[in-house]
Each structure stands twice: as structure tokens, then as C-alpha cells.
Amino acid sequence: MAELKLRALSSAFGVEVAGLEPRVPLDATTCRTLRKLFDERGLLVFRDFHVDLAFQTYLSRMLVGEESQSAAGTAAAAPIEYYVSNKEPDAGVPFGRLLFHSDLMWREDAFQLLSLYGVKVDQPAVPTLFVSARHAWDTLPERLRAQVHGRFAVHSQDATYQRRAVGADVVVSTFKAEETVKLPVGYRHRRTGKTLLYVCQQMTHGIADLTHEESEELLEALFEHLYAPGNIVEHHWRDGDLVLWDNLALQHARPNVTSEGPTRTLRKVFAPMVQMTRTEKPQFSLAGS
């Protein structure tokens, strides 16, 4: 078993892990320890951790219990190469600012885990920002808790985030086919059973059965609580950083990335690999364009 050294990133969530030897498979005790850390802290950060796509995929799948898909050499474990980069051709979200969100929040089978690995990061690097929807629910003021009791939020691919964008640098993702889902504002995490404050700036269209004005007023109050400065953890990227987070329990965002700025190429892995056939690859533009 690896002797892991841990450093909390905040009192609420996140931990930096050192001492892990990247081998496939990891021993059972180490797997149990890492899964427990992931479920409790939601965000794992490994610094100066030089790993390939195969190990990143293995670790990502192992953390959410994909036992049959995390063993090396299986067809299901075949890595998928995907980059978030301002320099690589055909990479995802190559420019702009991202509002807080969870990937595929407009689907009931949203990813449980996302991971990014710093392949090529020049300085100064734009950070990734995180907040905990679990912590936000646990600390939700009683007044707001009463207002959202029994209510559902509607999440969609539409231009919701354009309404909330301040400035012209927010990324707009345009899909050929829109998808929408209605889920409880107090949403139960399907793996951990913990309740999450499941609304976000980018993808929450509104609160069901309220007028537009009532919905926006309630969402703004929830966002003020969820995105309070003291709740945000920033990860400042370097080459060889591996960051894995619970895509349901946490939301992420980033400040503006420009095509002309320092290279910021991050390799991205999703887990589990949900079917994406219903969703065309989006086209990226800026809210002001």
C-alpha cells in the first residue's frame, strides 16, 4: 500500500494527495482509501504527477467504482483522447470565460467524475475554480431552504448563461439538438446519497412553477450563497497536475482564456462514459459575438 500524504485545500472540500505510485492496478487498500477520500472531499489534486492517458482513465473510473472498466487491457477501458486547450486543433472550449456548472447537468445521467491533466501549461496559467454543491446545501440558510422545499429546477442547453453573462467573454456552446431535464433543487447524489444544491449559473434555466421574475430572484439568492468568495477553491495549473473531481457534488468555472495567451492544454477524462450519441459536438462562440 502506498503511504499517502494529504493536505486539505479548504475546510469544506478538496485535498492534495502526494505519495501515490501510478501503477495499474492499484492495490485494494489504496483503492479503498482513494475512493473514501473522493467521496468525502470531492476533489483530489496530484502535483508533479507524470502519468499517461491510460492511468488517468483507470484512476478516474476506479474512483467511481467502475471495477469492470478500470482494469487494464479490457476493451471497455480503452482511453479516449480529449483536450481542453487554447492551442490544440479541435480542442474543447478553446477560449473564453466559463460560468459555474457541472458537465451535462441537463441530463439525468450526467458524468459522476471529471479529470484534467496538465499536458502543457505555460505561465501565468488561468486557474480552474471549484465550489461544493454539497457544502452549499448543508449550509443553506433556513429561509432559502424553506423556499426550495419540494421545488424542481429546469436545466437545459439553451442560452441561459447568456442572460447571466457580465461582459462579452463568456463561452456560449451551441448544440444542434437541445436537451432539458427537471430535477429537485435538493438533489440526492446517486452514489453517495448526500443532498446537493443542484442549480448553477450556466445551465439552470429556472425554477419550475414560478414566474420568470420569482425564479430569477430565488436563483440569484441561491447563487449568492453557493458562489460566495469564501466557498471557492482555485487550482492554479502547472505541467504534470492531475485534478479529479465529483462532477455532481462540485461545480467548476474559469476566468477568461484567450487564443493568444499562454499555452493551456489539459487532457480531459469523463467517468463513467455515458452515451453521447444524442449530443452533437457543440460550436463555441462568445456571448458578445
Backbone bond lengths (Angstrom), bond angles and torsions (degrees), N, CA, C in turn:
res aa  C-N    CA-C-N  psi(-1)  N-CA   C-N-CA  omega(-1)  CA-C   N-CA-C  phi
1 M - - - 1.459 - - 1.516 110.12 -
2 A 1.342 116.63 136.52 1.451 121.12 177.72 1.528 109.90 -70.94
3 E 1.342 116.56 142.84 1.465 121.35 174.96 1.525 107.75 -90.39
4 L 1.320 116.15 102.05 1.457 121.61 -173.95 1.518 110.40 -88.30
5 K 1.336 115.39 140.27 1.455 122.17 174.29 1.520 107.74 -111.40
6 L 1.335 116.41 132.19 1.455 121.61 -172.18 1.520 111.08 -120.07
7 R 1.337 115.04 143.89 1.468 121.76 173.93 1.526 108.40 -137.49
8 A 1.328 116.04 117.94 1.465 120.25 -179.33 1.526 110.06 -65.81
9 L 1.341 115.98 139.11 1.462 121.25 178.62 1.523 111.96 -91.34
10 S 1.322 117.03 -22.36 1.459 122.62 172.65 1.515 106.91 -161.05
11 S 1.318 117.05 171.83 1.469 119.39 179.04 1.519 111.82 -70.74
12 A 1.344 117.16 -25.45 1.459 121.08 -173.39 1.518 113.88 -92.05
13 F 1.334 117.54 -38.96 1.463 119.82 -175.31 1.515 109.61 -161.54
14 G 1.349 114.55 166.95 1.458 121.59 175.09 1.513 113.57 87.52
15 V 1.352 115.17 136.91 1.455 120.18 176.42 1.525 109.15 -149.84
16 E 1.325 116.30 137.98 1.461 121.84 172.50 1.521 108.01 -92.05
17 V 1.338 115.86 131.59 1.456 122.06 -174.70 1.524 109.41 -116.41
18 A 1.318 116.93 130.31 1.457 122.41 175.37 1.520 109.03 -125.79
19 G 1.333 115.89 155.57 1.455 120.53 175.03 1.509 115.66 96.87
20 L 1.331 117.42 3.45 1.465 119.43 179.63 1.521 109.93 -85.60
21 E 1.314 116.66 129.67 1.459 121.73 175.10 1.526 108.24 -92.23
22 P 1.347 117.84 119.94 1.468 120.41 -174.85 1.521 112.86 -76.29
23 R 1.314 115.94 88.42 1.460 120.71 177.62 1.521 109.14 -126.25
24 V 1.341 115.30 155.32 1.462 121.46 179.64 1.528 108.61 -123.56
25 P 1.354 118.63 121.91 1.461 124.71 -2.63 1.524 111.24 -86.53
26 L 1.347 116.64 160.46 1.453 121.58 170.08 1.525 109.08 -75.59
27 D 1.326 116.73 154.23 1.461 119.09 179.45 1.525 109.97 -68.42
28 A 1.313 116.00 158.10 1.461 122.31 -172.17 1.528 112.47 -60.93
29 T 1.325 117.17 -38.31 1.464 120.20 -178.90 1.526 110.88 -65.93
30 T 1.330 116.41 -43.29 1.461 120.24 178.08 1.527 110.65 -63.70
31 C 1.317 117.24 -41.00 1.469 120.69 177.61 1.520 111.07 -59.34
32 R 1.329 117.04 -45.77 1.463 120.37 179.58 1.523 111.20 -62.53
33 T 1.332 116.42 -41.36 1.463 120.72 179.93 1.516 111.23 -63.32
34 L 1.328 116.65 -45.53 1.463 120.41 -178.83 1.520 111.82 -67.84
35 R 1.331 117.62 -39.06 1.472 120.12 177.67 1.529 110.65 -63.18
36 K 1.326 116.49 -41.87 1.472 120.37 179.07 1.525 110.07 -63.62
37 L 1.328 117.14 -43.82 1.462 120.67 176.98 1.520 111.15 -60.44
38 F 1.325 115.93 -43.33 1.457 120.53 -177.79 1.528 111.04 -64.35
39 D 1.325 117.19 -44.58 1.454 120.62 -179.16 1.527 112.06 -68.30
40 E 1.333 116.94 -32.88 1.463 120.23 -178.42 1.525 112.51 -84.30
41 R 1.331 117.42 -38.83 1.463 120.56 -172.84 1.527 113.59 -104.62
42 G 1.337 118.08 -21.32 1.461 121.44 172.41 1.507 116.75 78.41
43 L 1.321 118.11 -19.91 1.468 122.99 -175.09 1.518 108.98 -142.82
44 L 1.347 116.49 119.69 1.464 122.03 177.00 1.526 108.99 -114.74
45 V 1.328 116.67 132.47 1.467 122.63 179.90 1.523 108.97 -123.18
46 F 1.334 115.75 127.22 1.466 122.75 175.23 1.530 107.44 -117.08
47 R 1.319 117.94 121.55 1.460 123.12 -179.28 1.526 110.23 -98.13
48 D 1.352 115.39 147.90 1.477 121.09 177.50 1.528 110.28 49.16
49 F 1.324 114.84 50.08 1.461 122.74 -171.70 1.519 107.51 -118.33
50 H 1.303 116.89 91.81 1.463 121.28 -170.51 1.529 109.48 -87.31
51 V 1.354 114.39 101.22 1.462 120.83 -174.74 1.525 109.50 -131.87
52 D 1.334 114.68 157.19 1.461 119.16 178.78 1.524 110.40 -93.81
53 L 1.325 115.32 178.03 1.455 121.23 -178.49 1.527 111.18 -62.41
54 A 1.334 117.61 -36.95 1.462 120.62 -177.87 1.526 111.14 -61.70
55 F 1.347 117.77 -43.41 1.463 119.61 180.00 1.523 110.90 -71.04
56 Q 1.332 117.29 -40.23 1.464 119.86 177.36 1.527 110.87 -57.97
57 T 1.325 116.21 -42.35 1.466 121.00 178.89 1.526 110.74 -66.91
58 Y 1.318 116.79 -44.92 1.466 121.27 178.92 1.525 111.05 -58.67
59 L 1.333 117.47 -49.61 1.465 121.05 -177.55 1.529 110.58 -64.42
60 S 1.327 116.92 -41.14 1.462 120.90 179.79 1.521 111.17 -60.31
61 R 1.321 116.71 -45.49 1.461 120.69 -178.41 1.525 111.88 -72.29
62 M 1.317 116.68 -36.47 1.456 119.86 179.60 1.528 111.16 -63.36
63 L 1.317 118.47 -38.26 1.454 121.72 -175.27 1.527 112.92 -65.06
64 V 1.327 117.66 -26.09 1.465 120.22 178.79 1.535 111.58 -104.26
65 G 1.342 115.90 15.19 1.454 120.08 171.32 1.501 115.67 80.76
66 E 1.336 117.73 22.70 1.462 119.92 177.53 1.520 109.67 -83.85
67 E 1.318 115.32 68.40 1.461 120.33 -173.79 1.521 112.17 -57.39
68 S 1.333 116.84 -45.14 1.461 120.14 -174.77 1.515 112.17 -71.52
69 Q 1.345 116.50 -17.42 1.456 119.42 -176.78 1.524 112.61 -108.04
70 S 1.324 117.51 -3.42 1.461 119.14 -175.66 1.518 113.33 -98.66
71 A 1.338 117.56 -11.07 1.452 119.81 179.30 1.523 110.58 -74.86
72 A 1.298 116.18 138.92 1.464 120.26 -178.82 1.523 110.29 -64.63
73 G 1.325 115.64 145.50 1.447 121.11 172.39 1.500 115.39 91.31
74 T 1.348 118.47 -2.36 1.447 119.93 178.83 1.507 110.34 -91.75
75 A 1.334 116.18 151.52 1.462 119.78 -179.27 1.514 111.29 -62.69
76 A 1.361 116.44 -35.13 1.459 120.01 -178.03 1.513 112.05 -66.71
77 A 1.349 116.77 -22.09 1.457 120.52 -176.59 1.521 112.31 -89.56
78 A 1.319 118.12 5.41 1.459 120.40 -178.28 1.515 110.62 -56.41
79 P 1.344 119.01 121.50 1.460 121.37 -176.84 1.527 111.75 -67.75
80 I 1.316 115.03 148.85 1.451 121.74 175.26 1.524 107.92 -114.70
81 E 1.322 116.83 124.56 1.459 121.40 -175.84 1.526 109.55 -87.36
82 Y 1.320 115.82 118.84 1.457 121.96 -178.80 1.521 107.83 -145.53
83 Y 1.332 116.85 135.36 1.462 120.61 -177.18 1.522 111.50 -125.53
84 V 1.320 114.79 145.16 1.460 122.86 165.05 1.521 105.06 -106.18
85 S 1.328 117.04 112.98 1.461 119.26 -170.00 1.518 110.94 -157.03
86 N 1.337 115.09 145.92 1.467 120.84 173.22 1.524 111.94 -94.34
87 K 1.331 117.30 5.96 1.467 120.68 -178.37 1.527 112.97 -127.36
88 E 1.326 118.22 -33.65 1.457 120.96 -176.54 1.532 110.95 -74.43
89 P 1.336 118.16 135.78 1.468 119.80 177.26 1.522 111.71 -64.90
90 D 1.335 116.47 142.21 1.472 123.60 177.74 1.528 113.65 63.34
91 A 1.331 117.56 19.54 1.461 120.27 177.80 1.530 110.03 -78.47
92 G 1.325 116.14 162.22 1.455 120.84 178.90 1.516 111.86 -78.70
93 V 1.330 115.31 154.39 1.472 124.81 178.55 1.537 112.83 27.56
94 P 1.327 117.05 68.08 1.460 120.80 -173.31 1.519 114.68 -72.77
95 F 1.316 118.06 -14.35 1.471 120.43 -176.53 1.522 108.59 -152.02
96 G 1.339 115.74 168.60 1.448 121.46 171.91 1.515 115.39 92.09
97 R 1.320 113.70 175.59 1.464 123.43 179.99 1.524 108.73 -101.23
98 L 1.326 116.39 138.66 1.466 122.06 178.00 1.521 109.69 -107.68
99 L 1.338 116.11 126.83 1.452 120.59 171.83 1.524 109.53 -73.58
100 F 1.325 116.44 162.51 1.467 120.52 -179.31 1.528 110.86 -61.77
101 H 1.344 115.01 137.53 1.456 121.38 -177.85 1.525 109.98 -167.16
102 S 1.327 115.35 168.46 1.465 123.17 165.04 1.518 106.97 -116.50
103 D 1.319 118.33 134.53 1.461 121.28 -176.85 1.532 110.99 -60.20
104 L 1.336 115.07 136.77 1.472 123.32 -179.59 1.527 112.75 59.93
105 M 1.311 117.49 30.66 1.457 120.95 -179.96 1.527 111.50 -61.61
106 W 1.336 116.54 -18.49 1.466 121.25 178.97 1.530 112.38 -86.66
107 R 1.338 116.93 16.71 1.464 121.67 174.58 1.520 109.73 -133.24
108 E 1.337 116.68 146.45 1.468 120.12 178.51 1.519 111.89 -68.52
109 D 1.346 117.29 -23.35 1.462 120.49 -179.95 1.526 111.04 -103.89
110 A 1.343 116.26 43.88 1.462 120.41 177.75 1.529 110.56 -58.79
111 F 1.330 115.83 153.66 1.460 120.37 178.68 1.527 110.68 -54.53
112 Q 1.334 116.49 141.76 1.462 120.53 173.34 1.523 111.52 -83.53
113 L 1.321 116.72 -30.07 1.464 120.50 -175.55 1.515 110.09 -140.69
114 L 1.332 115.49 143.04 1.460 123.07 168.64 1.515 108.03 -124.78
115 S 1.327 115.92 147.72 1.462 119.31 172.07 1.516 109.66 -139.35
116 L 1.320 115.14 145.75 1.461 122.94 176.55 1.518 108.50 -128.11
117 Y 1.335 114.93 141.86 1.464 121.05 179.32 1.521 109.39 -127.31
118 G 1.330 116.04 131.02 1.461 121.26 -178.35 1.517 112.22 -76.35
119 V 1.345 116.69 96.22 1.468 122.00 -179.58 1.522 110.62 -79.09
120 K 1.336 115.73 -47.97 1.466 121.57 179.42 1.515 107.57 -146.52
121 V 1.315 115.83 109.01 1.458 120.85 -176.10 1.517 108.96 -130.24
122 D 1.321 115.85 111.45 1.461 120.80 174.99 1.521 109.59 -94.62
123 Q 1.305 115.58 154.10 1.466 120.87 -176.42 1.534 111.42 -101.68
124 P 1.347 116.70 150.25 1.462 127.55 -0.73 1.524 111.36 -77.29
125 A 1.320 117.16 133.53 1.462 122.12 -175.26 1.524 110.67 -95.83
126 V 1.326 116.27 138.06 1.465 121.51 175.80 1.528 108.68 -68.77
127 P 1.333 118.66 129.14 1.464 120.90 -177.22 1.525 112.36 -78.99
128 T 1.319 115.70 168.09 1.460 123.20 166.45 1.519 107.49 -105.61
129 L 1.331 116.89 136.11 1.458 122.82 -177.21 1.531 109.20 -107.93
130 F 1.322 116.37 142.96 1.459 121.48 -178.67 1.530 110.51 -131.02
131 V 1.345 115.63 144.98 1.465 122.58 167.32 1.517 107.89 -133.76
132 S 1.327 115.85 157.93 1.461 121.53 -178.00 1.529 110.38 -105.38
133 A 1.341 116.50 116.65 1.459 121.20 175.59 1.530 110.64 -70.86
134 R 1.309 116.83 -27.09 1.475 120.67 176.69 1.525 110.30 -68.57
135 H 1.326 117.04 -47.73 1.468 120.92 178.49 1.528 110.28 -63.42
136 A 1.338 116.33 -38.67 1.458 119.97 179.89 1.524 111.55 -61.87
137 W 1.341 117.01 -40.37 1.463 119.80 177.67 1.525 110.75 -67.53
138 D 1.329 115.94 -44.09 1.470 119.96 -177.83 1.522 112.02 -62.17
139 T 1.334 117.99 -28.80 1.465 122.17 -176.97 1.525 112.48 -107.02
140 L 1.332 117.72 11.33 1.458 121.16 -176.75 1.529 110.16 -64.17
141 P 1.332 117.44 127.70 1.471 119.68 178.41 1.528 111.55 -58.23
142 E 1.317 116.32 147.79 1.462 121.08 -175.69 1.519 112.04 -58.66
143 R 1.329 117.72 -34.69 1.469 120.49 179.48 1.522 110.46 -60.92
144 L 1.344 116.97 -45.82 1.456 120.30 179.32 1.518 111.48 -71.96
145 R 1.318 117.09 -35.16 1.467 120.28 178.84 1.525 110.41 -61.08
146 A 1.326 115.95 -39.82 1.466 119.73 178.64 1.529 111.02 -67.13
147 Q 1.337 116.81 -35.86 1.460 120.52 -178.03 1.530 112.62 -70.15
148 V 1.337 117.57 -30.65 1.466 120.09 -177.59 1.524 112.84 -97.62
149 H 1.337 117.24 -2.04 1.467 120.19 -178.08 1.534 110.13 -58.14
150 G 1.322 115.72 123.64 1.461 121.38 177.92 1.516 114.97 74.28
151 R 1.322 118.31 5.02 1.464 120.42 -177.22 1.532 111.33 -94.61
152 F 1.342 114.76 157.41 1.445 122.44 -179.33 1.534 109.46 -119.20
153 A 1.327 115.27 148.44 1.459 121.14 175.68 1.522 109.31 -110.63
154 V 1.314 116.13 145.26 1.456 122.57 178.07 1.534 108.08 -103.27
155 H 1.340 116.06 123.82 1.461 122.35 179.52 1.523 108.74 -114.80
156 S 1.319 116.77 138.91 1.465 118.61 -175.83 1.517 111.53 -153.64
157 Q 1.342 114.37 171.74 1.470 122.22 178.85 1.526 112.30 -90.40
158 D 1.309 117.49 5.54 1.457 118.61 -174.22 1.526 110.96 -71.67
159 A 1.305 117.02 -167.87 1.469 121.49 -174.14 1.521 112.24 -86.25
160 T 1.329 117.92 31.64 1.456 122.23 -179.59 1.520 111.64 -51.27
161 Y 1.336 115.78 -45.55 1.459 119.14 -174.12 1.523 112.50 -67.97
162 Q 1.332 117.71 -21.20 1.460 119.06 176.39 1.529 110.59 -66.12
163 R 1.338 116.80 -31.95 1.468 119.98 178.60 1.519 111.03 -66.56
164 R 1.333 116.39 -31.14 1.460 120.04 -173.66 1.516 112.36 -100.27
165 A 1.330 117.06 -0.89 1.457 120.79 -177.61 1.528 110.18 -75.72
166 V 1.311 115.54 127.98 1.461 121.26 172.57 1.522 106.96 -105.61
167 G 1.329 116.38 112.05 1.452 120.37 -174.15 1.518 110.99 99.02
168 A 1.315 115.22 172.74 1.468 120.91 -173.14 1.517 112.84 -102.63
169 D 1.335 118.73 12.42 1.462 120.18 -173.45 1.524 113.31 -102.30
170 V 1.331 118.73 7.90 1.465 121.66 -178.18 1.520 109.86 -79.98
171 V 1.338 116.07 134.13 1.458 121.17 179.69 1.531 109.77 -72.08
172 V 1.340 115.78 133.13 1.455 122.63 173.83 1.524 107.52 -113.67
173 S 1.340 116.78 123.82 1.462 122.19 178.74 1.524 108.46 -103.04
174 T 1.315 116.96 120.41 1.457 121.77 -178.02 1.519 110.05 -106.95
175 F 1.333 116.50 122.10 1.464 122.63 179.63 1.524 109.60 -106.00
176 K 1.331 116.73 151.55 1.461 120.61 177.26 1.521 111.36 -70.86
177 A 1.341 116.21 -34.15 1.459 120.69 -179.67 1.521 108.97 -126.22
178 E 1.335 116.78 126.43 1.455 120.46 -178.80 1.529 110.91 -85.79
179 E 1.328 115.40 147.72 1.460 121.41 174.77 1.518 108.61 -128.55
180 T 1.325 116.12 146.93 1.460 122.38 -177.31 1.521 109.15 -138.79
181 V 1.329 116.24 145.08 1.459 120.95 176.83 1.524 108.49 -141.03
182 K 1.330 116.45 147.84 1.473 121.94 176.14 1.520 108.62 -116.66
183 L 1.333 116.53 119.85 1.455 121.93 -175.72 1.526 109.67 -132.98
184 P 1.331 118.01 157.10 1.467 120.16 178.92 1.530 111.79 -59.96
185 V 1.325 116.64 141.72 1.473 120.15 174.44 1.526 109.28 -60.91
186 G 1.318 116.18 -41.33 1.469 121.07 171.65 1.519 107.96 -92.24
187 Y 1.329 115.93 88.76 1.468 122.41 -169.65 1.524 110.15 -96.27
188 R 1.335 115.97 131.98 1.468 119.88 -179.47 1.521 110.30 -85.78
189 H 1.323 115.11 124.17 1.471 121.50 178.24 1.519 109.29 -61.94
190 R 1.325 117.14 125.84 1.463 119.58 -171.71 1.524 113.74 -73.13
191 R 1.325 119.56 -13.42 1.462 120.30 176.76 1.528 111.73 -102.77
192 T 1.325 118.32 -46.23 1.465 121.12 -175.22 1.522 113.29 -91.26
193 G 1.342 117.10 -20.32 1.461 120.52 -177.43 1.510 114.06 80.06
194 K 1.337 119.09 -0.68 1.458 122.63 -179.95 1.531 110.38 -78.24
195 T 1.327 116.49 148.20 1.457 121.15 -179.70 1.524 109.86 -87.41
196 L 1.350 115.57 137.89 1.456 123.02 -176.96 1.523 109.73 -119.31
197 L 1.328 117.21 148.11 1.461 121.31 168.96 1.527 105.97 -82.48
198 Y 1.326 116.14 96.31 1.459 121.74 -166.52 1.527 111.29 -98.29
199 V 1.331 115.13 71.83 1.464 123.41 170.97 1.523 106.61 -141.96
200 C 1.324 116.84 153.61 1.458 118.96 178.77 1.518 110.78 -149.04
201 Q 1.333 115.40 161.10 1.460 121.74 179.69 1.519 112.30 -62.18
202 Q 1.320 117.02 -44.38 1.456 120.28 -167.00 1.524 113.36 -79.70
203 M 1.310 118.87 -37.46 1.459 120.52 -166.51 1.523 115.44 -120.44
204 T 1.339 118.58 -7.86 1.453 119.84 179.01 1.520 109.49 -83.71
205 H 1.335 115.27 112.55 1.461 121.04 -177.79 1.522 111.00 -73.97
206 G 1.329 117.06 -38.76 1.457 119.60 -178.85 1.509 111.72 174.77
207 I 1.329 115.57 177.06 1.458 122.86 175.71 1.522 107.74 -96.10
208 A 1.315 116.03 125.47 1.467 120.54 -176.35 1.526 111.26 -62.38
209 D 1.357 115.00 145.63 1.468 123.73 174.15 1.526 113.57 68.03
210 L 1.336 116.91 18.59 1.462 121.43 170.57 1.517 108.57 -117.87
211 T 1.327 117.02 155.66 1.456 119.04 172.53 1.516 109.17 -66.85
212 H 1.325 116.65 163.66 1.462 120.07 179.20 1.525 110.97 -56.44
213 E 1.318 116.87 -43.91 1.461 120.88 -178.05 1.526 111.00 -65.73
214 E 1.340 116.84 -43.62 1.467 120.15 178.82 1.526 110.99 -64.38
215 S 1.325 115.91 -41.53 1.457 121.09 179.64 1.518 111.41 -62.04
216 E 1.323 116.86 -48.35 1.463 120.73 -178.25 1.526 111.01 -63.90
217 E 1.322 117.07 -39.01 1.466 120.19 179.45 1.526 110.77 -63.56
218 L 1.343 116.30 -43.75 1.460 119.63 179.98 1.521 111.05 -68.42
219 L 1.329 117.57 -42.43 1.466 120.31 179.12 1.524 111.13 -62.14
220 E 1.306 117.76 -42.12 1.469 119.68 179.86 1.522 111.18 -61.62
221 A 1.344 117.42 -37.54 1.461 120.26 177.07 1.529 110.99 -66.86
222 L 1.336 116.25 -40.20 1.465 120.19 177.57 1.518 111.01 -66.20
223 F 1.335 117.14 -41.41 1.466 120.83 179.25 1.528 111.22 -65.04
224 E 1.326 116.43 -38.82 1.467 119.55 179.00 1.523 110.60 -59.54
225 H 1.337 115.83 -38.68 1.459 120.26 177.50 1.527 111.69 -73.18
226 L 1.329 116.79 -47.59 1.460 122.35 -175.23 1.523 112.12 -64.19
227 Y 1.343 116.98 -40.93 1.461 121.59 -172.79 1.522 113.51 -105.21
228 A 1.323 116.71 22.13 1.467 119.47 175.46 1.526 109.24 -56.31
229 P 1.342 117.90 138.73 1.472 120.79 -174.92 1.531 114.18 -49.77
230 G 1.313 117.86 -36.71 1.461 120.44 -178.95 1.512 114.40 -70.38
231 N 1.342 117.14 -10.97 1.463 121.15 179.84 1.522 113.24 -93.56
232 I 1.325 117.98 -5.26 1.467 122.16 -172.06 1.528 110.67 -95.54
233 V 1.328 115.96 131.82 1.466 123.10 171.41 1.522 108.07 -109.00
234 E 1.321 117.29 128.78 1.463 122.35 179.50 1.525 110.20 -103.79
235 H 1.336 115.46 134.27 1.462 119.08 171.15 1.520 108.74 -109.23
236 H 1.330 116.52 119.86 1.460 122.75 179.83 1.526 108.39 -97.64
237 W 1.320 115.50 115.65 1.459 122.60 -167.38 1.518 113.72 -74.37
238 R 1.351 114.02 144.00 1.459 123.64 168.55 1.522 107.45 -137.59
239 D 1.335 116.49 162.21 1.462 120.19 172.00 1.531 109.13 -55.00
240 G 1.333 116.48 140.22 1.455 120.69 174.99 1.520 114.81 80.26
241 D 1.339 118.68 12.62 1.459 121.13 174.16 1.538 109.14 -85.82
242 L 1.322 116.29 132.78 1.459 121.74 171.14 1.521 107.34 -117.52
243 V 1.333 116.35 121.33 1.462 122.46 -177.69 1.523 107.92 -123.64
244 L 1.328 116.40 125.17 1.472 121.93 -179.92 1.518 107.81 -124.73
245 W 1.348 117.19 134.60 1.456 118.60 179.91 1.514 111.77 -143.28
246 D 1.328 113.42 156.33 1.461 122.97 177.63 1.528 107.52 -76.01
247 N 1.325 116.46 110.34 1.461 121.64 -174.22 1.523 112.96 -71.71
248 L 1.335 118.64 -16.09 1.456 121.63 176.13 1.526 110.88 -89.63
249 A 1.319 116.95 -45.79 1.459 121.28 -175.67 1.522 112.73 -78.31
250 L 1.332 117.57 -23.98 1.457 122.06 -179.10 1.523 110.29 -119.12
251 Q 1.327 115.30 153.53 1.460 122.16 169.51 1.521 108.17 -117.43
252 H 1.342 115.73 154.84 1.456 119.55 179.51 1.521 110.39 -131.84
253 A 1.323 114.99 159.88 1.455 122.40 179.70 1.522 107.14 -154.62
254 R 1.339 115.73 176.86 1.466 118.88 173.87 1.522 109.11 -155.53
255 P 1.334 117.55 152.01 1.459 121.07 169.19 1.537 110.18 -69.63
256 N 1.307 115.68 -179.07 1.462 121.38 -174.50 1.531 112.69 -65.72
257 V 1.328 115.75 131.05 1.468 123.43 171.03 1.525 107.42 -110.64
258 T 1.322 117.14 133.97 1.461 120.76 179.20 1.523 110.31 -112.77
259 S 1.312 115.47 151.85 1.465 120.69 178.37 1.517 111.10 -63.96
260 E 1.327 116.42 -29.31 1.465 120.82 -176.76 1.521 112.61 -87.53
261 G 1.322 117.32 -8.54 1.454 120.75 -175.34 1.514 113.48 -77.73
262 P 1.343 117.18 -176.09 1.463 121.20 178.87 1.523 111.69 -57.07
263 T 1.317 116.28 147.55 1.468 121.15 179.84 1.527 110.36 -58.38
264 R 1.318 114.69 131.48 1.477 121.34 178.75 1.532 106.67 -139.14
265 T 1.341 114.98 86.52 1.464 121.34 -177.67 1.523 109.14 -112.70
266 L 1.333 115.01 113.53 1.453 122.81 -177.31 1.525 108.90 -119.75
267 R 1.323 116.11 131.37 1.468 120.95 177.86 1.530 108.71 -87.78
268 K 1.335 115.64 129.79 1.460 120.65 -172.68 1.524 111.60 -113.05
269 V 1.339 115.61 137.31 1.461 122.47 176.52 1.525 107.81 -129.50
270 F 1.334 116.44 139.79 1.451 123.77 178.55 1.531 108.82 -111.34
271 A 1.321 117.35 148.64 1.462 120.20 173.55 1.533 108.72 -151.20
272 P 1.340 117.37 139.10 1.465 124.40 -13.24 1.516 110.78 -70.49
273 M 1.325 116.02 167.13 1.463 120.82 -178.50 1.526 109.39 -80.61
274 V 1.328 117.63 84.80 1.463 121.22 179.61 1.523 109.66 -69.28
275 Q 1.324 115.44 157.12 1.455 120.41 179.16 1.526 110.58 -63.85
276 M 1.316 116.50 127.45 1.459 121.06 -178.78 1.524 111.96 -111.11
277 T 1.317 117.02 12.29 1.459 119.35 -173.02 1.521 112.18 -67.03
278 R 1.352 117.46 -24.35 1.453 119.31 -179.61 1.521 112.34 -76.91
279 T 1.299 117.51 -14.14 1.453 121.31 -172.14 1.519 111.27 -114.00
280 E 1.310 116.80 116.94 1.454 120.93 174.66 1.526 109.61 -70.68
281 K 1.313 116.74 154.80 1.454 120.20 175.14 1.524 108.78 -62.15
282 P 1.345 118.08 128.10 1.459 119.49 -175.62 1.529 112.03 -73.65
283 Q 1.318 114.58 159.32 1.451 122.62 170.98 1.526 107.50 -100.59
284 F 1.324 116.64 136.00 1.465 120.66 -175.44 1.536 110.28 -104.42
285 S 1.321 115.03 136.27 1.464 121.40 174.78 1.516 107.87 -148.11
286 L 1.324 117.38 177.42 1.454 121.84 178.60 1.512 109.70 -105.10
287 A 1.349 115.40 148.78 1.459 120.57 -174.17 1.519 111.96 -57.33
288 G 1.319 117.62 -30.27 1.462 119.96 -177.77 1.496 115.07 -89.51
289 S 1.337 116.84 1.35 1.479 119.54 -175.50 1.511 111.75 -97.32
